Amino acid sequence: MASYYSQEVHGPYHMINIGRLELAEGGVIENCELAVATRGTLNADKSNAILIPTWYSGTSKIMEQVYVGPDHALDPSKYFIVIVNQIGNGLSTSPHNIGGTLGGPNFPKVRISDDVRAQHRLLTEFFGITSLALVVGGSMGAQQTYEWAVRYPDMVKRAAPLAGTACNTEHDFLFTETLEEGITTDPGFRDGRYGTAVDVAVGLRRHAEMWTVMGWSTEFFRLNRHQALGFASADAFVEGFMVPYFAPMDPNNLLAMAWKWQRGDVSLHTGGDKAAALGRIKAKVFVMPFSTDMFFPPSDCLAEQALIPNSAFRPITTVDGHLGLFGTDADAIAQVDLNLRELLALPA
């Protein structure tokens, strides 16, 4: 059986070493490797590049499966699509694969800004890309999308943050804290020095149960959406879908991403002034929250959108909550595609 973090499960992707990455928190990754999946062909003037960053627990594979293809706005026959796995997600340099003294619980603290600087180096030095037709990502991918638009305003022509915010809220910070505690309070976690994910099965199960409560929505269960997905009861959904999803994941990888998620904040560029940071954006922006999202509710996203020049608020209607990002609601993905086609048609 193939290991979870492998080409067999999540490929195809290429490992690209971008060299020494100095981190915002003061640490260093000497040989930072990014797992990169590409679709389509870069045109002669390199103007058709689209960047997709990944979300918490996700890899390039789900982005390809749900959002990329000839029937989607992100069509490889038109665009060169680069999907970069975030640092810590298990494919790129992460706690479980870095080895040496930085492995496991000793992995350095990585911020959203570190991912974006790493991606910028990848695009400019390895692909020769200096202009992005679009940056689009969901959840933590939305955090990276905002960071891109604020940090590199002249490079990003269009941006589409899905189900995520530019500055994480205190409320969401606390949500994420409970996810972390679900893992770390398992005695098998041993301060991050466990043998394998199996040793932390109880903690990963608690983590999955909390994701079930917060990741979907009350409407999802009231309307028996879990039955439409093939599970007779909520318990069966937890046992058959949510627990198996998280069970093979490395706990230290999840915690590295959670720490980063909690501290996503573009206002760090402007001394804590969110309006000033978002005011730097030159891209055309469609802000697309999911209507029943309890992590990144539409009201939080609307408050930020109001501060962004050349932006529009395009909420996605779905009862599937935050995890509608998984593609469980075909109509929600159709709405995303409709918005992305409109955004891509706007002049840069």
Protein Blocks (a to p, Z undefined) as FASTA:
>chain_A
ZZfbbfklmmccddddebjaddfkopacfbacdddddedjddfkopabccddddehiafk
lmmmmmgcjkbmblfklpccdddddehilmagcfklngpjlgcjlpccddfklmmmmmmm
mmmmmnopabdfbacdehjlmmmmmmmmmmmmmlmmbdcdehiafbdcfklmmmmmmmmm
mmmmpmklnnopafblmlmmmmmmmmmmmmmmmmmcfklmmnommmmnopabfklmmmmm
mmmmmmmpcfklmmmmmmmmmmgcfklmngopaklmmmmpmbdcdddddfklcklgfklm
mmmmmmpghiacdddddfkljmlmnopamklmmmmmmmmmmmmmpcZZ
